Amino acid sequence: QKFQRRLCIGSIMLDFCKSSGDEDGIFFWSYILCSLDVLTQTGMSDEETTCDRKINGSIRVIPARTSHHPTFRILFRYVDDIPSLYPDLFNKRGRKPMIRVTASI
């Protein structure tokens, strides 16, 4: 699901950059899609859902992947935040996003 969501975000943003003539954006989002193509779904981090009564809901513990360069975590966090930065391009649907916490396991 995470892989498909990131592919969708990347594709929407690439189309947006192409339509607005943003060459830097085209380069950036092409790189994102290429990275996803190389990593594939198995390259996305595993997740474990836990409950936390203090925040009235669930959080997701994401084991840090030692096989990835650390900047991938920053890069994909940015990709995951894009729908909130461009609400006109993305429909809000589905469940409320879960809080994610990266942990060294």
FIKOLZA-1660 file (N, C-alpha, C; in steps of 0.1 Angstrom, whole numbers, plus 5000, padded with zeros to 4 digits):
% residues 105
   i   px   py   pz ch aa at
   1 5008 4988 5000  A  Q  N
   1 5000 5000 5000  A  Q CA
   1 5009 5013 5000  A  Q  C
   2 5019 5013 5008  A  K  N
   2 5028 5024 5009  A  K CA
   2 5035 5026 4995  A  K  C
   3 5039 5015 4989  A  F  N
   3 5046 5016 4976  A  F CA
   3 5036 5022 4965  A  F  C
   4 5024 5017 4965  A  Q  N
   4 5014 5022 4955  A  Q CA
   4 5011 5036 4957  A  Q  C
   5 5010 5040 4970  A  R  N
   5 5007 5054 4973  A  R CA
   5 5018 5063 4969  A  R  C
   6 5030 5059 4971  A  R  N
   6 5041 5068 4967  A  R CA
   6 5042 5068 4951  A  R  C
   7 5040 5057 4945  A  L  N
   7 5039 5058 4930  A  L CA
   7 5029 5067 4925  A  L  C
   8 5017 5067 4931  A  C  N
   8 5006 5076 4927  A  C CA
   8 5010 5090 4930  A  C  C
   9 5015 5093 4941  A  I  N
   9 5020 5107 4944  A  I CA
   9 5030 5112 4934  A  I  C
  10 5040 5103 4932  A  G  N
  10 5050 5107 4922  A  G CA
  10 5045 5110 4908  A  G  C
  11 5036 5101 4904  A  S  N
  11 5030 5103 4890  A  S CA
  11 5022 5115 4889  A  S  C
  12 5014 5118 4900  A  I  N
  12 5006 5130 4900  A  I CA
  12 5014 5143 4899  A  I  C
  13 5025 5143 4907  A  M  N
  13 5034 5154 4908  A  M CA
  13 5042 5156 4895  A  M  C
  14 5046 5145 4889  A  L  N
  14 5053 5146 4876  A  L CA
  14 5044 5152 4865  A  L  C
  15 5032 5147 4865  A  D  N
  15 5022 5153 4855  A  D CA
  15 5020 5168 4858  A  D  C
  16 5019 5172 4871  A  F  N
  16 5017 5186 4874  A  F CA
  16 5029 5194 4870  A  F  C
  17 5041 5189 4872  A  C  N
  17 5053 5196 4868  A  C CA
  17 5054 5197 4853  A  C  C
  18 5050 5187 4846  A  K  N
  18 5051 5187 4831  A  K CA
  18 5041 5198 4826  A  K  C
  19 5029 5198 4832  A  S  N
  19 5019 5207 4827  A  S CA
  19 5022 5222 4830  A  S  C
  20 5030 5224 4841  A  S  N
  20 5034 5238 4845  A  S CA
  20 5047 5242 4839  A  S  C
  21 5054 5232 4832  A  G  N
  21 5067 5235 4827  A  G CA
  21 5078 5237 4837  A  G  C
  22 5077 5230 4848  A  D  N
  22 5087 5231 4859  A  D CA
  22 5098 5220 4856  A  D  C
  23 5109 5224 4850  A  E  N
  23 5119 5215 4846  A  E CA
  23 5126 5208 4859  A  E  C
  24 5128 5216 4869  A  D  N
  24 5134 5210 4881  A  D CA
  24 5125 5200 4888  A  D  C
  25 5112 5203 4888  A  G  N
  25 5102 5194 4893  A  G CA
  25 5101 5181 4885  A  G  C
  26 5102 5183 4872  A  I  N
  26 5102 5171 4863  A  I CA
  26 5114 5162 4867  A  I  C
  27 5126 5168 4868  A  F  N
  27 5138 5160 4872  A  F CA
  27 5136 5153 4885  A  F  C
  28 5131 5161 4895  A  F  N
  28 5130 5156 4909  A  F CA
  28 5120 5144 4909  A  F  C
  29 5108 5146 4903  A  W  N
  29 5098 5135 4904  A  W CA
  29 5101 5123 4895  A  W  C
  30 5109 5126 4885  A  S  N
  30 5114 5114 4877  A  S CA
  30 5124 5106 4885  A  S  C
  31 5132 5113 4893  A  Y  N
  31 5141 5106 4902  A  Y CA
  31 5134 5098 4912  A  Y  C
  32 5123 5104 4918  A  I  N
  32 5115 5097 4928  A  I CA
  32 5110 5084 4922  A  I  C
  33 5104 5085 4910  A  L  N
  33 5098 5073 4904  A  L CA
  33 5108 5063 4900  A  L  C
  34 5120 5068 4896  A  C  N
  34 5131 5058 4893  A  C CA
  34 5135 5051 4905  A  C  C
  35 5136 5058 4916  A  S  N
  35 5140 5052 4929  A  S CA
  35 5130 5042 4933  A  S  C
  36 5117 5045 4932  A  L  N
  36 5107 5035 4936  A  L CA
  36 5108 5023 4927  A  L  C
  37 5111 5025 4914  A  D  N
  37 5112 5014 4905  A  D CA
  37 5123 5005 4908  A  D  C
  38 5134 5010 4913  A  V  N
  38 5146 5002 4917  A  V CA
  38 5143 4995 4930  A  V  C
  39 5137 5003 4940  A  L  N
  39 5135 4997 4953  A  L CA
  39 5124 4986 4953  A  L  C
  40 5114 4988 4945  A  T  N
  40 5102 4980 4944  A  T CA
  40 5095 4980 4957  A  T  C
  41 5084 4972 4958  A  Q  N
  41 5076 4971 4970  A  Q CA
  41 5084 4965 4981  A  Q  C
  42 5093 4956 4978  A  T  N
  42 5100 4949 4989  A  T CA
  42 5111 4959 4995  A  T  C
  43 5113 4970 4989  A  G  N
  43 5123 4980 4994  A  G CA
  43 5117 4990 5004  A  G  C
  44 5103 4989 5005  A  M  N
  44 5097 4998 5015  A  M CA
  44 5098 4992 5029  A  M  C
  45 5098 5000 5039  A  S  N
  45 5101 4996 5052  A  S CA
  45 5089 4987 5057  A  S  C
  46 5092 4978 5066  A  D  N
  46 5082 4970 5072  A  D CA
  46 5075 4978 5083  A  D  C
  47 5063 4976 5087  A  E  N
  47 5056 4983 5097  A  E CA
  47 5050 4974 5107  A  E  C
  48 5049 4979 5119  A  E  N
  48 5043 4971 5130  A  E CA
  48 5033 4981 5137  A  E  C
  49 5020 4977 5138  A  T  N
  49 5011 4986 5144  A  T CA
  49 5010 4983 5159  A  T  C
  50 5010 4993 5167  A  T  N
  50 5009 4992 5181  A  T CA
  50 4999 5002 5186  A  T  C
  51 4993 5000 5198  A  C  N
  51 4984 5010 5204  A  C CA
  51 4990 5018 5215  A  C  C
  52 4987 5030 5216  A  D  N
  52 4992 5039 5226  A  D CA
  52 4980 5047 5232  A  D  C
  53 4977 5044 5244  A  R  N
  53 4966 5050 5251  A  R CA
  53 4968 5065 5253  A  R  C
  54 4980 5069 5254  A  K  N
  54 4983 5084 5257  A  K CA
  54 4978 5093 5245  A  K  C
  55 4979 5088 5233  A  I  N
  55 4975 5096 5222  A  I CA
  55 4962 5092 5216  A  I  C
  56 4954 5083 5223  A  N  N
  56 4941 5079 5219  A  N CA
  56 4941 5073 5205  A  N  C
  57 4949 5064 5202  A  G  N
  57 4949 5057 5189  A  G CA
  57 4961 5049 5187  A  G  C
  58 4964 5045 5175  A  S  N
  58 4975 5037 5171  A  S CA
  58 4986 5045 5165  A  S  C
  59 4998 5039 5167  A  I  N
  59 5010 5045 5161  A  I CA
  59 5016 5033 5153  A  I  C
  60 5024 5036 5144  A  R  N
  60 5031 5026 5136  A  R CA
  60 5046 5027 5138  A  R  C
  61 5052 5016 5143  A  V  N
  61 5066 5015 5145  A  V CA
  61 5072 5010 5132  A  V  C
  62 5081 5018 5127  A  I  N
  62 5088 5015 5114  A  I CA
  62 5102 5012 5117  A  I  C
  63 5107 4999 5115  A  P  N
  63 5121 4996 5117  A  P CA
  63 5129 5004 5107  A  P  C
  64 5140 5010 5111  A  A  N
  64 5149 5016 5102  A  A CA
  64 5156 5006 5093  A  A  C
  65 5156 5008 5080  A  R  N
  65 5163 4998 5071  A  R CA
  65 5178 5002 5070  A  R  C
  66 5186 4992 5074  A  T  N
  66 5200 4994 5073  A  T CA
  66 5205 4993 5059  A  T  C
  67 5198 4987 5050  A  S  N
  67 5202 4986 5037  A  S CA
  67 5200 4998 5028  A  S  C
  68 5193 5008 5033  A  H  N
  68 5190 5020 5026  A  H CA
  68 5200 5031 5030  A  H  C
  69 5203 5040 5021  A  H  N
  69 5210 5052 5025  A  H CA
  69 5201 5061 5034  A  H  C
  70 5206 5067 5044  A  P  N
  70 5197 5074 5054  A  P CA
  70 5188 5085 5047  A  P  C
  71 5193 5091 5036  A  T  N
  71 5185 5101 5029  A  T CA
  71 5172 5096 5023  A  T  C
  72 5171 5083 5021  A  F  N
  72 5159 5078 5016  A  F CA
  72 5147 5080 5026  A  F  C
  73 5150 5079 5038  A  R  N
  73 5140 5081 5049  A  R CA
  73 5135 5095 5048  A  R  C
  74 5144 5105 5046  A  I  N
  74 5140 5119 5045  A  I CA
  74 5132 5121 5032  A  I  C
  75 5137 5116 5021  A  L  N
  75 5131 5117 5008  A  L CA
  75 5117 5112 5008  A  L  C
  76 5115 5100 5013  A  F  N
  76 5102 5094 5013  A  F CA
  76 5092 5100 5023  A  F  C
  77 5098 5106 5034  A  R  N
  77 5089 5113 5043  A  R CA
  77 5084 5126 5036  A  R  C
  78 5092 5132 5028  A  Y  N
  78 5088 5144 5020  A  Y CA
  78 5077 5139 5010  A  Y  C
  79 5079 5128 5003  A  V  N
  79 5069 5123 4994  A  V CA
  79 5056 5121 5001  A  V  C
  80 5056 5114 5012  A  D  N
  80 5044 5111 5020  A  D CA
  80 5037 5124 5024  A  D  C
  81 5044 5135 5026  A  D  N
  81 5038 5147 5031  A  D CA
  81 5032 5156 5019  A  D  C
  82 5035 5152 5007  A  I  N
  82 5031 5160 4995  A  I CA
  82 5016 5163 4994  A  I  C
  83 5007 5153 4997  A  P  N
  83 4993 5155 4995  A  P CA
  83 4988 5167 5005  A  P  C
  84 4994 5168 5016  A  S  N
  84 4990 5179 5025  A  S CA
  84 4995 5193 5020  A  S  C
  85 5006 5192 5012  A  L  N
  85 5012 5205 5007  A  L CA
  85 5005 5209 4994  A  L  C
  86 4999 5200 4987  A  Y  N
  86 4991 5203 4975  A  Y CA
  86 4977 5197 4976  A  Y  C
  87 4969 5203 4984  A  P  N
  87 4955 5197 4986  A  P CA
  87 4947 5198 4974  A  P  C
  88 4949 5207 4965  A  D  N
  88 4941 5208 4952  A  D CA
  88 4944 5197 4943  A  D  C
  89 4955 5190 4944  A  L  N
  89 4959 5179 4935  A  L CA
  89 4955 5165 4940  A  L  C
  90 4952 5165 4953  A  F  N
  90 4950 5151 4960  A  F CA
  90 4936 5152 4967  A  F  C
  91 4929 5141 4965  A  N  N
  91 4916 5139 4972  A  N CA
  91 4919 5134 4986  A  N  C
  92 4912 5139 4996  A  K  N
  92 4913 5133 5009  A  K CA
  92 4903 5123 5010  A  K  C
  93 4907 5110 5012  A  R  N
  93 4898 5099 5014  A  R CA
  93 4905 5089 5022  A  R  C
  94 4897 5080 5027  A  G  N
  94 4903 5069 5035  A  G CA
  94 4905 5073 5050  A  G  C
  95 4912 5065 5057  A  R  N
  95 4913 5067 5071  A  R CA
  95 4923 5078 5074  A  R  C
  96 4922 5083 5086  A  K  N
  96 4931 5093 5091  A  K CA
  96 4945 5087 5092  A  K  C
  97 4955 5094 5087  A  P  N
  97 4969 5088 5087  A  P CA
  97 4974 5085 5101  A  P  C
  98 4981 5074 5102  A  M  N
  98 4986 5069 5115  A  M CA
  98 4999 5076 5117  A  M  C
  99 5002 5078 5130  A  I  N
  99 5015 5084 5134  A  I CA
  99 5025 5073 5132  A  I  C
 100 5036 5077 5126  A  R  N
 100 5047 5068 5123  A  R CA
 100 5060 5072 5131  A  R  C
 101 5066 5062 5137  A  V  N
 101 5078 5064 5145  A  V CA
 101 5088 5054 5140  A  V  C
 102 5100 5059 5136  A  T  N
 102 5111 5051 5132  A  T CA
 102 5119 5046 5144  A  T  C
 103 5122 5033 5144  A  A  N
 103 5129 5027 5155  A  A CA
 103 5141 5019 5150  A  A  C
 104 5152 5019 5156  A  S  N
 104 5163 5010 5153  A  S CA
 104 5160 4997 5160  A  S  C
 105 5158 4986 5153  A  I  N
 105 5154 4973 5159  A  I CA
 105 5165 4963 5155  A  I  C
% end
